[in-house]
Amino acid sequence: MKRKKEPGLPARAVASNEKTLAALTMQLRSSVGVIPFLGAGVSAPFDYPQWGAFLRDVARNELNARDRARTLKLIDKEDYERAAAVIAASLGTDDYQRAIAERFSDDRLQGIDLSQGALALVPLLTSGPVITTNFDRVIEHVFDRAGHPFAERVYGANPDEVVPAIQQNRLVLWKVHGDRADRRTRVLSELDYNRHYVDLPRLLELAFANRPSLFIGCSLRRDRTVEVLQEMRRKYPGLTHYAITECPPVEEKYDQRNQALRALRVRPIWYREGKHEEVQSLLEDLVQRVSSYRLDRGKATRVKKAAARKVPTAALKAELRKIREPLVAGEAPPYVPILYKLTRGQISFFLGSGACMGRLPLAGPFYEHLRKRFTESEGSGADPYGNMERARITQHFADKYGREALYGEVDRFLETTGPRPTAIHWFIATLQKRLRAKGYRPAPLLIFTTNYDDWMERALEQSGEPYHLFVYRASDPHFGSYLHRDPSGQVSLVDRPRHFRRLADEATVLVKLHGGLAAGVDLPISYAFMHRDFVELAGRIPRAIPEVILDRLAAMSLLFLGSGLGDDSIESLVRERQQAGASWAIQLGARKEMRLYWQQLGVELINTPLEIFVRELNRRFEELAPIRGR
């Protein structure tokens, strides 16, 4: 019988990580979470020295020959406490403090983008205490930049401040070894450790017993923290902690390191030896896992594909041929900059009800239908609702008959016609394939829609373009959140949208801003359709929209097609962009005051028929010369 091959070290490390990340994700999604414990490694990317490097630098540059030789020998043995004691005695109190303050000053942070990197992800993983052994102030600045400033900083063994911070789960930074500017609480030399580690172990035990810690940038080898963990293991054998740590390159050392961490009740999350940049990827993965949870607990339910068309562009050409010349020509749109951005993946499409080109009886016809229902139910020949705003008409209907009755009316209207994508849908759905045919390397599309139909989805499916679908929930269950269906059909609820920062598959992203139909989602259909819905949604943006969408939108111009820009949620989305790049809205008959208002928000309203615009844009796109040599 052939013996089954044992998995190699990389496979073992990956399998171990998956189990540990699953457990850590469950802990992070709990009410208590974890306490991040940040070591010198998190400051290394900002050019702050590790302990050994700091001591070696001071010894070589500031000590006399005898003390320098003695200090370097101790550093080679990794006896940092005694090495620091020699330096402190040799330099004297004031010069020793000066050396620390200089090498750990904030000057190194000038011109650095603190919103990027591994440490910038830590504020997303906690709302309570953070512990560090670092003297520098990188952590404080990063949390400030992330919009999560610490309520206070606590230095050293200070039970009056440490205990309440832990028990009340307050966002406090506990600098257990002090701060670069405070010699009273600093812990570096053997003398410092002996003085401060009378009370510190008891306070650290309190923190470790309160909830799991997540060690990042910590060696967890020969230090006082390890001694505390060893003592905790004997007192509380059921405790578990986590650490992002280097994976030894050979199996024998891997097993030894694994056993040593297990003895501390620490579950490792491995990254390859020397590949410290992988810490960021691991944290990104962790933040993503915490951001949502699957609604389909079993296998992903694959969405039934629409009947594929052999030549999707033929549908586009057929739809373009149906467009008739309008009575009003309108003004000339800025085709050149729009095409330029299209070919470079710098345009996000925004579809309104006009994108259906009159084929779906929503918008005006639907509101007229509701008016008639009101009039008939009250037995009056007069129409008292004629001047009521559209969103208030639906609000009034729902207030009188209930939201489900309103949904029933919408469903009946949606069922009056099957999916009939227009030239606009086909232009967008075939764009990626046609760009690739011309030699471009298009970025994934970002499409917003306020429509409730599934015509955009059908066009993408028939064009063979995979896509991520995000659908807003305007009612329970999951009111106020977005559902995410990935290209495989797996459905998740995004309940922590600010943490949702990446997508596993690079594909088109379709966002149904107001909810609507969503194949493969086993929940009642939900629409934002009433006045109150739009007000609530406007207040939720940007908090409700996943961060990965907002990140993409920030680098793009918006192209509004068939949208009247009439509800507050659209304006809220536009304001969130905070982007100077021009955007455009194709809107025939736009009023002067509306053009003035939206121009200030960076959106130019183009007074031209939508049908003519899409036909001319397609013609100019077809005339673009292919890019050679790619």
N, C-alpha and C positions, 0 to 999 in steps of 0.2 A: 504494500500500500504506500502510495506516494505521500510523503510528509508535507503538510501544509507549510508554506513559507511564512516565517515570522515577519511582521511589518518592520520596516527600517525606522531609524530615529526620526526623520521628518514626519512620517506618517503617525508615529506614536505621539509626537509633540502636537500635531494638528488634532488628533483624536482627543488628547487630554485637554487642549484649549477649548474644544467645542463643548465638552461636558462642564468645564469650569465656567465658561462664558454664559452657558444656560443657567447655571446656579446663581452666578453673580447678577445676571439680568433679573431673575426673580427677586433677589434681595434688593436691588435698586428700585424695582417697581413696588416694593413694600412701603409701608408708611414710615419706616425708620431709615431705610437706605443704608448707606455706609459712611464711614468717616475717612476721607482721603488723608493719607499720611505721605507727605511729599519730602523726598530727600534731595541731596545735592544734584542728582542727575537731571532734575527738571530745570535747573538753572544753567546747566552746561551749554545748551544751545544759545544762550545769551552771553557766552564768553566769560561766565563766572567760573573761577577755579574750583576743582574738587578739593577735598581737604588735603590730600597728600600733595597735590600740585601747589596749593597755596603755601603750605609749610615749606616745601622745597624751594619755592621762589623766594620767600623771606630769608630762609637760611643762606642761600647762595648770594643774595644781594645785600643783606644787612647785618650778618653776624661776623664775628671775628673768626679766624681760622680754626681755633680749638673748638669753639661752640658749633661752628658750621659742620665740622667733621663728625662730631658727636650726634648732631641733629640728623644729618643725612643717613647715618647708620640706623638710627631709630626709625626713620621713614622707610628705609628699605625693608625693615622688619614689619612694617605696617603698624608700628607702635606709635600712633599719632598723638595719643594723650601725653606721653612723656616727651615726645618731640616738641609739642606745643609748650610744655612746661619749661624746657630748656630755652626756647625762644623768648618766652615771657620773662624769665629771669635775666637773660642776656640783654634784652632791649630795655627793660624797665617798663613800668605800667603805662606811661604816656606814649612812648614810641610803639609799644605793642598795640595799644588801642588805635593809634594812627595807621599802622600797617593794615589792620583789619578794616577800618573805615574806608581807606583808599581803595583796597582791592575788591570791596563789596559795595561800592557806591552806586548810585543810580545813573551815573554818567554813561555806563555801558548800554543803557536802554534808549539813548537818543537816536531817533530816526528808525526805530524798529517797530514793525507792525505787530502789536501785541494781540491782535485779533486772530492771528494765524499760529499754527504749530500745535504740538501736543498739549501743552499746558493750557491753551485757550479753551480746550474741551472740558477741563475739570469743572468749571463753574456750572456746566450742564448736568453734572452728576451728583450734586449735593445742594442742599439748602440749609445745612447745619454746620457743625464745627469742621474746621480743617486744621490738621496738625502738620508742622514742618520743623525740621532741624536746621534749616537754613538761616544764615545771618542776613542775606540780601533781601530786597523788597520786590523781587520780580512777581511773586504770587499776588501781593497787594495790588500792583499795577495791572496785572492781567485781569483780576476780578473786577477792578474799577472799569477797565475797558469793556468788559463783557456786560456791564450794567448791573453787577452784583457786588457792590462794595461791602466790605466787612463792617459789621456794626461796631466792632472794636478789635483791637489786637491785645493779646495777653502774652506776657513774657515770663518764661521760667515756671518755677514751682509756686504758683499763686492760687491756692485752693478757693479763695473767696471769689475769684473770677472764673476759674476753670470749671468748677463743679456746676454752677448755674448754667454756664454755656452748654455743657453736655446734657444736663438734665432737661433744659428748656429747648434743646435743639436749635440754638441760635447760630446765625452765620457769623462765627467768630474765628479769627486766625490765632491759633495757639502756637507761638514760637517757643518750643520747649527749651531750645538752647540759646534763647535771647535774640537780640538784634544787633546789627553792626554798630549802632550808635549808643548802645546801652551796655557799658562794661559791668554793671552790677548783676545783670541776669545772663551774661554771656557764659557759654559752656564750651570750652575747647581744650584747655590744658588738663593735665591730671588733677591739679589742684581744684580747677573749676568743677570737674566731675565729682570729686570727693565731697565738695561743699554742697552742690546742688542736688546730687542724687541720693540725698537723705529723704527728701519729700517727693521728688519727681516720680520714682517707681510707683508709689501708691496712686498718684494722679493718672499715670499712664495705664495702670491696671483698671482704674475706673472707666477710662475711655475704651479700652479693649474689651471690657466686660459688657459695656453698654450696647455695642453693636459691632459688626465686622468692620475691620479697616481694609482699605485698598491701598497697598503700598506702591508708590510710583517713584522711580528714581532713587530707590533705596537698595543697598547691597544686601542687607539682612545676613551679614556674615559675622564679623567680629565687632560688635558694638553693644552699647548698653540697652538699646531697644530689643535686641535678640535675647539678652538676659531677662528682660521683663517678660517677653513672650514665653521663654522657657519656664519661668515661674508660674505664668498663667496656665500653661498646659497642665501643670501638676494640680493647680487649684480648681480649674474649670475645664475638664477634659472634653467637653462638648463644643467648645468655641471653634469657630472657623474664620480665617482671614484670607485675603487674596493679595497677590502681588504680581505686577507685570515685571518680568525678569528675563535675563539672558539665558538662552538655552545652550548648554555645553555642546561642543561639536562632536563628541564621541559618546557612545552609549554608556560606557562604564562611568564616565563623569556625570552624565545625565542622571543615571540611577542614583549615584551618590548625592547629587544636588537635590534630587526629588525627595530622597529619604530625609535629608537634612531639613528641608522645608516642611515635610510632613510632620517631623518631630516638633515643629513650631506651630502646627495646625494652620499652616499657610498653604493655600492652593495656588500653584503658579499658573500664569498665563505667559507662555513662552514667546520670545522673539529671537531671531538668529543672532548668534554671538557677534558683537560689533556693529550690528545693523540697528542702531538706536533710532533711526528714522521710522522703523516699523512700529515703535510705540504709538506714534500718531495714528497709524492705520488701525491698530488694535483699539485705541480709544474711540476712533470714529465708528468702528463696528459696534462697540459697546453702546455708544450714544444712540446709534441707529436702532439697536435691539430694544432699547428702553423706550423708544418713541412711539411704538405701536404694538398691537397684539392681533394675532390672527383670529378672524371670525369663523373661518372654516378650519376646524381643528384637525381634520383628516387631510387627505391629499387635496391638492389644488383642483378646483373645479374648472376644467377648461371651457372657455367660452366657445359656443358653437359658431364656427366661422360662416360668414356669408358666402354665397356661391362666388368663387373666384372668377374674375374676368381675365381672359388671356391677354387682352390689351387694355389696361385701365385708362390709358390716354384716349382711347376711342370714345369712352363715355364723356370725357372732358370736351372733345371736339363736337360731339353730338349736342351737348348742352350749350356750347358756345354758338352753334348754328341756330339755336332756337331764340337767341337774343335778338330782339327787334330794336331798330333805331328809335330812341325816345324823342318826344316832342321838344324837350329841353336838353341842350347839349352840355351846359354847365361850364365850369372852368377847367383848365388843364392841370391835372395832378402832377406832382413831382416824381415822375416815373424813374428818372435816373438815380436819385439817392435811394429810392425804395428798392430798385433792382440791385443796386450795389450792396445794400444790407442783406437782401434776400440771399444772394450768392455767398455771403459770409456768415450766415446763420445768426444774424443780428436783429431779426424781426420776429416778434411774437404776434400771432394772429389773435384777434378778439372778434368773435362772431355774435351778432345780435339777431333778433327775429327776422330782420330784413334779409339775412343770408339764405332764408328759405324761399325767397323770391315769390312770396304769395301762395306757395303750395300748401302751407300748413295753416289751418284756420285758427291760429292764436292771435296774439296782439289785438289789433282793432276789432276784427270779427268776433273774437271771444268775449271782449268786453261788451260789445253790442248784445251778444247772446245773454250775458248776465243781466244787463239792463232789462231785457224783455222778461227774464224770469222774475225779477223784482216786481215789475209792473203787473204781470199776470197774477202773481201770488197775492197782490194787494187789491186786485179787482178794480184797478183804476186805469182809465184810458190815457191819463197824463203820464209823462215821464219825469218824475221828480229827481232822477239821478243823472240827467243829461250833462251837467257841468261838473260832476264829481270826478276827481282824479282817478286814473285807472287803477293804481295800486290800492286806493281807498275803496273802489268798487269791490274788488276781491276781498278786501278786509271786511267790508260790510256784509258780503255774502257769507263769509266764514263765521262772523260774529252771530249771524242770524240762523244759519243752518248747520254750522259746524265745519271744521277743516276737512273732514272726510267727505262731506258733500261737495266741497270745492274740488277736492282731488278727483272725485267721480266725474265732475264736469270736464276737467282737464283730460282725464283718461279717455272719455268719449271723443273729445276733439282729436286727441292724438291717434285714436284708432280709425278715424275717418279716412286715412290714407296710409298706405305702406311707405317704407323708407324710399324717398325719391331724392337723393343727393343732387344738389344743383352744381352749376359750373364752379361756384366758389368752393364747395366741398371737394370736388374732383381736382381743382387746381392745387389745393393744399395737400391732398392725399397723394398726388403723383409728383409733388415737388422734389422730394428727396431722391427718388429714382431718376428723375430727369436731370437733376444736378450732378449725380454721380456719372450719368451718361456723358455729360459735358466735361468731365474731368475734375469737378469740384469735390471737395471732401466735406460735405455738409454736416453741421452740428445737428443733434436731435432737435426736432421742432418743439415749440411750446405753443399750445393752442388753448385759449380761454373761450368759453361760450356761456351765454346766459340762457340758451335754449334748452328745452326739456327733451327734445327728440334725440334719436340715436343716429341721425344721418351722417354726422362726421365719423362716428365709429364705423359705420357700414362702409363708407368710402375708404377708410384706412385699411380695413380688413380685406376688401376686394382688391386693393392695390398691393396687398402683401406686406404692409408696413406694421410691425409690432408697435404696441403703445402701452403706456401706463395711463390708467384712468383714475382721476380723483373726483369724487362726487360729494357735494355738500349735503348734510342732513339738516333740513329745516324743521324737522319734527322728531319725536321719539320713535324708535330707540336711537340713541346716540345723537341727540339734538346738539347742534352747534359744532359738530366735528366733520371732518372729511373721511370718507372711505377711500381706500387705495386698492385697486385691482391691478396686479402686475401682468406682464405679457403672458405669463404661464397660467393666469386665471386665479392665482391666490389672492384672497381678499383679506385686508387688515383694516382695523380702525386706528387712525392716527390720533391718539389722545394726548400726545405731547409733541405738537407740531414744530416747536422750536428745536427739538432734538432730531427731527426727521431731516437729515442733511445730505443723504446720498441715496442713489437708486442702484440696485444690484445689476440691472441691465440698462445699457445705453440705448434708449429708444425714445420715440416721440412721447411727449407728455400732453395729455388732454385733461383740462380742468373744467368741470361743469360747476361754475361758480354758484349757480342757484339751484343745484340738484337736478333731478330728472331721471330718465330711464337709465338703467345700468344693468346690462346682461351679465349673468353670473353672480349677481349680488342677491342673496336670499333674504331680502328685507322689503317691507312695503315701500313703494315709490314715494319720495319726499321732494317737494318743490318749495323754493322761496318765491311766493307769489303775491303775498299781501303786503300792505304798507308796513306793518309791524315787522315782517320778515326782513325787509330791506333795511330798516333802521337797525335791527339787531345785527344783521350781517355786516353792515358798515362799521358798527362798533367793534365787531370781532376781528375784522381785518386790521392788522396783519396777523394777529395772534392765532387765528384758526387755520391759516394757510400754511402748509408745511414749508419749512425753511428752504428745502431744496428747490422749491418753485420760486420763492422770493429771490434766492441767490441768482438763479438763471435770469429772472425778469430784470434784475438790476443792471444787467449788461446789455439789455435789448431795447429797441424801439418797439412801440405798439402800433399795429395797423388794425383799426376798427373797421369792420365790414358789416353793414346792416345794423349797427347799434345806434340808438338815439342818445346814448350816454345819460339816460334819464333817471337812474337810481343812485342813491348815495354809495352803495357798495362799489360801483365802478369807480367813482371819484376817489373813494378811500384806497382802492388798489393803485390807481394812478399816482396818488400822493405818496404812497409807500415806496415807489420806485426811487425817488430822490436822485433822478438821473437827468443830466443835462441834454442827452441825445434827443433829437426830434422824434415825435410820434405823429401819426396822421389818422384822421377819421373821415371816411368817405360818407358824406351826408348831404344829400340833395336838399336844398331849401333851408339850410342852417341859418338861424337868426343871427343878426349882427351881434347882439349881446352875448349869445352863446359862444360865438367864435372868439370874442374878446375874452370871455371867462376862461375857456379851455386853452387858449393860447398862452395864458399866464401859467398854466400847468404843464406846458410843453407839448400840447396836442394841437395840431393845426387841422381845422375842419375844412375839408375840401368839398366845395359845392359842385358835385358832379354825380350823374346817375351811377349807381353801383354796377349795373349790368355793363355799361360802357367801360367802366374802370377795369373790371376783371377781364373783359375781352381784350382791351388794349394792353394791359399788363402781360397777359399770356402771349400776345403777338410779339411784344418786345423781348420777352423771355426766350421765345423760340428763336429769335434772331441773334441771341448772344452766341458769339463764336466759342467753340470748345477750347478748353485749355489743353495745350499739348505738353508732353514730356512729364506727365504725372503718373 
